[in-house]
Amino acid sequence: MLDVSVKHLSFSYDKELILADIDMEVKAGAFVCLLGQSGCGKSTFLRLLAGLEKPNSGEILVDNEPVTKAGLQRGVVFQDYGLFPWMSAGENIMIALKQRFKNMNADQRKAEALRRIKDVELAESNFDKLPKELSGGMKQRCAIARAFSIDPPILLMDEPFGALDAVTRAKLQDLVLDLWRKETENRKTIFFVTHDVDEALILATDIFVLGQSPSKIIYKYSFNGEKKLDRNTIYDDPQAMELRNNLIKIIHNEIQIKTNDKI
């Protein structure tokens, strides 16, 4: 289990400042939702956590070690699934297992891939199907199965359900929560990018709201041992409703500021 510490992180792209002086402390096993309007730098921040980009200043520490490149301690689930189209669903999982577990033989990799396919509530018959033969929700389940199969202590999820219909989205939210909760020991630390307030409230133990670009953290909320919200409590519980309305107001105000700046 690895703590994550972000210290005075700034990042520019093509001389444009995207992230400005980000500070964040995240305990191992947290489910962190990064919330904010589109274009505020959430996905860029996730790429920095993954080691796919390098900051202009500041640093990211994982277990007190600086992140300098991509590594298997950090798994990534993208919105576009990231599956190799010429490989079957099972082969997409097996190739990740081959990279992560060098001593695992082919039979063991197949057995583990099948187990992970079942974990995400897909039928075994999907093992041999190409991504083009799967629905969007099925492809994302496969991507989640692959990410969990390599057992990274940190999992980075970049709006993984953004392109899905509401029902499939809700099912996959519950699926990820169930997989995360089952890990009673060595529970993964998850960073989940979203612009959906309800999604953040359902999933998160900690919520960080990023402001307009150049982004800073403009609000943080941690449940700190409070009972986790669910689909009923975010609409019925007075405190949950107050938090929900506050988050919506904060993001709305940022949109208004950005709109007024353009006038």
C-alpha positions as CSV (number, residue, x, y, z in Angstrom):
1,M,0.0,0.0,0.0
2,L,1.5,3.3,-1.2
3,D,0.9,6.8,0.0
4,V,0.9,9.5,-2.7
5,S,2.2,13.0,-2.1
6,V,2.1,15.8,-4.7
7,K,4.2,18.9,-3.9
8,H,4.0,22.2,-5.7
9,L,3.3,20.6,-9.0
10,S,3.1,22.8,-12.1
11,F,2.8,21.7,-15.8
12,S,2.8,23.7,-19.0
13,Y,2.1,22.5,-22.6
14,D,3.4,24.6,-25.4
15,K,4.1,27.5,-23.0
16,E,0.5,27.5,-21.7
17,L,0.3,26.8,-18.0
18,I,-2.2,24.0,-17.4
19,L,-1.6,23.1,-13.7
20,A,-0.3,25.6,-11.2
21,D,1.2,24.7,-7.8
22,I,-0.9,21.5,-7.0
23,D,-0.5,20.1,-3.5
24,M,-2.1,16.9,-2.5
25,E,-1.7,14.2,0.2
26,V,-3.4,10.9,-0.4
27,K,-3.3,7.9,2.0
28,A,-3.0,4.4,0.6
29,G,-6.3,2.7,0.0
30,A,-8.2,5.9,-0.7
31,F,-10.7,6.3,-3.6
32,V,-9.9,9.8,-4.9
33,C,-12.2,11.5,-7.4
34,L,-10.7,14.5,-9.4
35,L,-13.7,16.7,-10.2
36,G,-13.9,19.7,-12.4
37,Q,-15.2,21.1,-15.7
38,S,-13.9,19.8,-19.0
39,G,-10.5,21.2,-19.9
40,C,-9.4,22.0,-16.4
41,G,-6.4,19.7,-16.5
42,K,-7.8,16.6,-14.7
43,S,-6.6,14.1,-17.4
44,T,-3.2,15.9,-17.6
45,F,-2.8,15.5,-13.9
46,L,-3.6,11.8,-14.2
47,R,-0.9,11.5,-17.0
48,L,1.6,13.1,-14.6
49,L,0.6,10.6,-11.9
50,A,1.1,7.8,-14.4
51,G,4.6,9.0,-15.4
52,L,3.5,9.7,-19.0
53,E,4.3,13.4,-18.6
54,K,6.9,15.2,-16.6
55,P,6.1,18.3,-14.5
56,N,7.8,21.7,-15.2
57,S,8.2,22.1,-11.4
58,G,7.3,20.3,-8.2
59,E,7.2,16.5,-7.8
60,I,5.0,13.5,-7.3
61,L,6.1,11.0,-4.6
62,V,4.8,7.4,-4.4
63,D,5.9,5.8,-1.1
64,N,8.4,8.7,-0.8
65,E,10.0,7.9,-4.2
66,P,9.6,10.4,-7.1
67,V,7.6,9.4,-10.1
68,T,10.0,9.8,-13.1
69,K,8.5,7.4,-15.7
70,A,5.6,4.9,-16.2
71,G,5.7,1.8,-14.1
72,L,3.6,-1.3,-13.2
73,Q,2.9,0.0,-9.8
74,R,0.3,2.3,-11.5
75,G,-2.3,0.8,-13.7
76,V,-4.4,3.0,-16.1
77,V,-7.9,2.6,-17.4
78,F,-8.7,5.0,-20.3
79,Q,-12.0,6.3,-21.6
80,D,-11.3,4.8,-25.0
81,Y,-10.6,1.3,-23.4
82,G,-7.0,1.0,-24.7
83,L,-7.5,-2.5,-26.0
84,F,-5.4,-3.9,-28.9
85,P,-8.0,-4.4,-31.7
86,W,-6.2,-7.4,-33.2
87,M,-6.2,-9.3,-29.9
88,S,-9.1,-11.0,-28.3
89,A,-10.5,-9.8,-24.9
90,G,-8.6,-12.7,-23.2
91,E,-5.4,-12.0,-25.1
92,N,-5.5,-8.3,-24.0
93,I,-5.5,-9.4,-20.4
94,M,-2.9,-12.1,-20.9
95,I,-0.4,-9.8,-22.5
96,A,-0.6,-7.5,-19.4
97,L,-0.1,-10.6,-17.2
98,K,2.9,-11.7,-19.2
99,Q,4.5,-8.3,-18.7
100,R,3.7,-8.1,-15.0
101,F,4.3,-11.7,-13.9
102,K,7.4,-13.0,-15.7
103,N,7.2,-16.5,-14.0
104,M,3.6,-17.1,-14.9
105,N,3.2,-19.7,-17.7
106,A,0.6,-19.6,-20.5
107,D,-1.9,-21.9,-18.8
108,Q,-1.7,-19.8,-15.6
109,R,-2.1,-16.6,-17.6
110,K,-5.2,-18.0,-19.3
111,A,-6.7,-19.2,-16.0
112,E,-6.1,-15.8,-14.4
113,A,-7.6,-14.0,-17.4
114,L,-10.7,-16.1,-17.2
115,R,-11.0,-15.4,-13.5
116,R,-10.7,-11.7,-14.1
117,I,-13.3,-11.9,-16.9
118,K,-15.7,-13.5,-14.4
119,D,-14.9,-10.9,-11.8
120,V,-16.2,-8.1,-14.1
121,E,-19.3,-10.2,-14.8
122,L,-18.5,-11.1,-18.4
123,A,-19.3,-14.6,-19.8
124,E,-16.3,-16.8,-20.5
125,S,-17.3,-16.9,-24.1
126,N,-16.0,-13.3,-24.4
127,F,-12.5,-14.5,-23.9
128,D,-12.1,-15.2,-27.6
129,K,-14.0,-12.2,-28.9
130,L,-12.2,-9.3,-30.6
131,P,-13.0,-5.8,-29.2
132,K,-15.0,-4.9,-32.3
133,E,-17.4,-7.7,-31.3
134,L,-18.0,-6.2,-27.8
135,S,-20.3,-3.4,-26.7
136,G,-18.8,-0.3,-25.1
137,G,-19.7,-1.5,-21.7
138,M,-18.2,-4.9,-22.3
139,K,-14.9,-3.4,-23.7
140,Q,-14.7,-1.2,-20.5
141,R,-15.2,-4.3,-18.3
142,C,-12.4,-6.0,-20.2
143,A,-10.2,-2.9,-19.6
144,I,-11.0,-3.0,-15.9
145,A,-10.3,-6.7,-15.7
146,R,-6.9,-6.1,-17.3
147,A,-6.1,-3.3,-14.9
148,F,-7.0,-5.3,-11.9
149,S,-5.2,-8.5,-13.2
150,I,-1.8,-6.9,-12.9
151,D,-2.7,-5.9,-9.3
152,P,-1.2,-2.4,-9.2
153,P,-1.3,-0.7,-5.8
154,I,-2.4,2.4,-7.6
155,L,-5.1,2.5,-10.3
156,L,-5.6,5.6,-12.5
157,M,-9.0,5.9,-14.2
158,D,-9.6,8.6,-16.8
159,E,-13.3,9.2,-17.2
160,P,-13.7,5.5,-17.9
161,F,-17.5,5.6,-18.1
162,G,-17.9,8.9,-19.9
163,A,-19.0,7.5,-23.2
164,L,-21.5,4.9,-21.8
165,D,-25.2,5.1,-21.3
166,A,-26.6,5.9,-17.8
167,V,-27.6,2.3,-16.9
168,T,-24.3,0.8,-18.0
169,R,-22.4,3.6,-16.3
170,A,-24.2,2.9,-13.0
171,K,-23.5,-0.8,-13.2
172,L,-19.8,-0.3,-13.8
173,Q,-19.5,2.2,-11.0
174,D,-20.9,-0.4,-8.7
175,L,-18.6,-3.0,-10.2
176,V,-15.5,-1.0,-9.6
177,L,-16.6,-0.2,-6.0
178,D,-17.2,-3.9,-5.3
179,L,-13.8,-4.9,-6.7
180,W,-12.1,-2.2,-4.6
181,R,-14.0,-3.1,-1.4
182,K,-13.2,-6.8,-1.8
183,E,-9.5,-6.0,-1.3
184,T,-9.7,-5.8,2.5
185,E,-5.9,-6.1,2.7
186,N,-3.6,-4.0,0.4
187,R,-6.6,-2.1,-1.0
188,K,-5.7,-0.2,-4.1
189,T,-5.5,3.6,-4.2
190,I,-7.7,4.8,-7.0
191,F,-7.5,8.2,-8.7
192,F,-10.7,8.6,-10.8
193,V,-11.2,11.6,-13.1
194,T,-14.8,12.7,-13.7
195,H,-16.8,15.9,-14.3
196,D,-20.0,14.2,-12.8
197,V,-20.7,15.3,-9.3
198,D,-23.0,12.4,-8.6
199,E,-20.4,9.9,-9.8
200,A,-17.8,11.5,-7.5
201,L,-20.1,11.3,-4.5
202,I,-21.0,7.6,-5.1
203,L,-17.4,6.5,-5.6
204,A,-15.1,8.7,-3.6
205,T,-13.6,8.7,-0.1
206,D,-11.8,12.0,-1.1
207,I,-12.9,14.6,-3.6
208,F,-10.6,17.2,-5.1
209,V,-12.1,19.9,-7.3
210,L,-9.8,21.6,-9.8
211,G,-10.5,25.1,-11.0
212,Q,-10.3,26.5,-14.4
213,S,-7.0,26.4,-16.2
214,P,-4.3,27.1,-15.0
215,S,-5.8,24.8,-12.5
216,K,-5.4,24.7,-8.7
217,I,-7.2,22.7,-6.2
218,I,-10.1,25.0,-5.2
219,Y,-12.0,22.6,-2.8
220,K,-11.4,19.3,-1.0
221,Y,-13.7,17.1,0.9
222,S,-12.9,13.8,2.7
223,F,-15.4,11.6,4.4
224,N,-12.9,10.7,7.1
225,G,-14.7,7.6,8.5
226,E,-18.2,8.9,7.8
227,K,-20.7,6.4,6.3
228,K,-20.1,6.0,2.5
229,L,-22.7,7.6,0.3
230,D,-24.8,5.5,-2.1
231,R,-27.3,6.2,-4.8
232,N,-30.1,6.8,-2.3
233,T,-28.3,8.9,0.3
234,I,-26.9,11.4,-2.2
235,Y,-30.5,12.5,-3.0
236,D,-32.2,11.9,0.4
237,D,-29.7,12.6,3.2
238,P,-29.7,16.3,4.1
239,Q,-25.9,16.5,4.6
240,A,-25.3,14.6,1.4
241,M,-27.7,17.0,-0.5
242,E,-25.9,20.0,1.0
243,L,-22.5,18.6,-0.1
244,R,-23.9,17.8,-3.6
245,N,-25.3,21.3,-4.0
246,N,-22.1,22.9,-2.8
247,L,-20.0,21.0,-5.3
248,I,-22.4,21.9,-8.1
249,K,-22.3,25.5,-7.0
250,I,-18.4,25.6,-6.9
251,I,-18.2,24.2,-10.4
252,H,-20.9,26.4,-11.7
253,N,-19.1,29.5,-10.3
254,E,-15.9,28.4,-12.1
255,I,-17.9,28.2,-15.4
256,Q,-19.3,31.6,-14.8
257,I,-15.8,33.1,-14.1
258,K,-14.4,31.5,-17.3
259,T,-17.4,32.7,-19.3
260,N,-17.0,36.3,-18.0
261,D,-13.3,36.2,-18.7
262,K,-14.1,35.7,-22.4
263,I,-16.6,38.5,-22.6
